[in-house]
Amino acid sequence: DKYARGPWRLKGGHRVWTTRPGADENEESYAEDNGPVTVKQKGQAVTFTGAEHPTSRIQRGFTIRPGGGQSLVVENFVVNRSDMLWSGGVWALTCTDPAGGATYGIPLGDGSEWDSFTVAVFKKWGGGHTSLVSDPQMKWTEDLLLVTPKGREAKRALFVPAGLIGMRAPRQKCSFLKKVQTVRGAAYPCGCNVAFYVGPKNFMVEMETMSPEMTLKPGEKLVSTERWFLAPMLDWNKPQTIRKLAQ
């Protein structure tokens, strides 16, 4: 299996990883995670909780519930089940299929007087992965980072005030957006709250969000709340419209 690291296998879909202070991917991310999953339903909410990690004794999972209209609320979480402190953050990765000419966009600023955003470029990272700095798959405008996957591996992380990343999917004739709660001044991994990853040969594109990092005492839980939206076909030339859709 080429999408593997030791006993770990990429299964696709949506998954919850953890970041560590000063790092995104780490050994906890790729630890074998094939234990039983607990599923509980309460009203219209369904919670999936993974098995306890054998060393760090954390548990990861997510809760899905209706968010009104064409939206869902997804609460990604990590719980410290040990009697020691654990430090890190929640990293939520949603795998999508870019086939059919899908494009991805991240609205950049907030339009304020002091308008800024942050970018982290990963030129190389573990396992021989690389990403070009000057990448023809990416187009920067005044208000948007537009990504058109063309089959070459690429990774970017950003801190953007809206905490928003969207997908325009012509094959499905709709758009998909994820928005994460953003905390200004908090400690984010690599200083970023959203990211994307284009897999080699376009086998997938990950739409990612990160929570602030914090220290959990025994029994404490860190939750990173996303809102998922289905919307009509987005117009990347109108980023303000995209923000309004995800309010």
Solvent accessible surface area in square Angstrom, and as a share of the most:
residue,aa,sasa,rsa
1,D,119,0.61
2,K,158,0.67
3,Y,65,0.25
4,A,37,0.29
5,R,118,0.43
6,G,57,0.55
7,P,79,0.50
8,W,32,0.11
9,R,95,0.35
10,L,30,0.15
11,K,164,0.69
12,G,28,0.27
13,G,46,0.44
14,H,35,0.16
15,R,40,0.14
16,V,10,0.06
17,W,10,0.03
18,T,1,0.01
19,T,0,0.00
20,R,74,0.27
21,P,82,0.52
22,G,72,0.70
23,A,36,0.28
24,D,21,0.11
25,E,51,0.23
26,N,28,0.14
27,E,118,0.53
28,E,20,0.09
29,S,2,0.01
30,Y,41,0.16
31,A,28,0.22
32,E,98,0.44
33,D,73,0.38
34,N,106,0.54
35,G,33,0.32
36,P,116,0.73
37,V,86,0.49
38,T,70,0.41
39,V,86,0.49
40,K,140,0.59
41,Q,133,0.59
42,K,174,0.74
43,G,64,0.61
44,Q,143,0.64
45,A,21,0.16
46,V,40,0.23
47,T,36,0.21
48,F,66,0.28
49,T,24,0.14
50,G,17,0.16
51,A,39,0.30
52,E,75,0.34
53,H,29,0.13
54,P,118,0.74
55,T,114,0.66
56,S,23,0.15
57,R,98,0.36
58,I,3,0.02
59,Q,32,0.14
60,R,36,0.13
61,G,6,0.05
62,F,36,0.15
63,T,17,0.10
64,I,45,0.23
65,R,93,0.34
66,P,64,0.40
67,G,20,0.19
68,G,51,0.49
69,G,80,0.77
70,Q,132,0.59
71,S,11,0.07
72,L,70,0.35
73,V,6,0.04
74,V,0,0.00
75,E,46,0.21
76,N,0,0.00
77,F,8,0.03
78,V,0,0.00
79,V,8,0.05
80,N,0,0.00
81,R,108,0.39
82,S,16,0.10
83,D,112,0.58
84,M,136,0.61
85,L,122,0.60
86,W,12,0.04
87,S,33,0.21
88,G,0,0.00
89,G,0,0.00
90,V,1,0.00
91,W,5,0.02
92,A,1,0.00
93,L,2,0.01
94,T,12,0.07
95,C,24,0.14
96,T,19,0.11
97,D,86,0.45
98,P,7,0.04
99,A,42,0.33
100,G,41,0.40
101,G,53,0.51
102,A,3,0.02
103,T,23,0.14
104,Y,1,0.01
105,G,0,0.00
106,I,1,0.01
107,P,0,0.00
108,L,4,0.02
109,G,9,0.09
110,D,58,0.30
111,G,62,0.60
112,S,55,0.36
113,E,160,0.72
114,W,231,0.81
115,D,68,0.35
116,S,80,0.52
117,F,80,0.33
118,T,65,0.38
119,V,53,0.30
120,A,21,0.16
121,V,65,0.37
122,F,34,0.14
123,K,127,0.54
124,K,161,0.68
125,W,41,0.14
126,G,57,0.55
127,G,81,0.78
128,G,72,0.69
129,H,65,0.29
130,T,49,0.29
131,S,6,0.04
132,L,70,0.35
133,V,92,0.53
134,S,102,0.66
135,D,11,0.06
136,P,99,0.62
137,Q,5,0.02
138,M,20,0.09
139,K,125,0.53
140,W,110,0.39
141,T,59,0.34
142,E,164,0.73
143,D,64,0.33
144,L,3,0.01
145,L,0,0.00
146,L,33,0.16
147,V,1,0.00
148,T,52,0.30
149,P,14,0.09
150,K,129,0.55
151,G,23,0.23
152,R,94,0.34
153,E,19,0.08
154,A,0,0.00
155,K,8,0.04
156,R,5,0.02
157,A,4,0.03
158,L,0,0.00
159,F,33,0.14
160,V,0,0.00
161,P,25,0.16
162,A,20,0.15
163,G,0,0.00
164,L,1,0.00
165,I,0,0.00
166,G,1,0.01
167,M,14,0.06
168,R,73,0.27
169,A,7,0.05
170,P,46,0.29
171,R,150,0.55
172,Q,104,0.46
173,K,163,0.69
174,C,35,0.21
175,S,0,0.00
176,F,32,0.13
177,L,0,0.00
178,K,0,0.00
179,K,59,0.25
180,V,4,0.02
181,Q,125,0.55
182,T,41,0.24
183,V,77,0.44
184,R,159,0.58
185,G,87,0.83
186,A,35,0.27
187,A,67,0.52
188,Y,17,0.06
189,P,2,0.01
190,C,56,0.33
191,G,37,0.36
192,C,0,0.00
193,N,0,0.00
194,V,0,0.00
195,A,2,0.02
196,F,1,0.01
197,Y,25,0.09
198,V,0,0.00
199,G,0,0.00
200,P,56,0.35
201,K,177,0.75
202,N,44,0.22
203,F,65,0.27
204,M,15,0.07
205,V,0,0.00
206,E,8,0.04
207,M,0,0.00
208,E,3,0.01
209,T,1,0.00
210,M,8,0.04
211,S,3,0.02
212,P,29,0.18
213,E,28,0.12
214,M,88,0.39
215,T,67,0.39
216,L,1,0.00
217,K,125,0.53
218,P,68,0.43
219,G,54,0.52
220,E,67,0.30
221,K,108,0.46
222,L,17,0.08
223,V,63,0.36
224,S,6,0.04
225,T,24,0.14
226,E,0,0.00
227,R,75,0.27
228,W,38,0.13
229,F,17,0.07
230,L,98,0.49
231,A,12,0.09
232,P,98,0.61
233,M,69,0.31
234,L,6,0.03
235,D,62,0.32
236,W,30,0.11
237,N,135,0.69
238,K,117,0.50
239,P,15,0.10
240,Q,100,0.45
241,T,68,0.39
242,I,2,0.01
243,R,34,0.13
244,K,141,0.60
245,L,71,0.35
246,A,1,0.01
247,Q,151,0.67
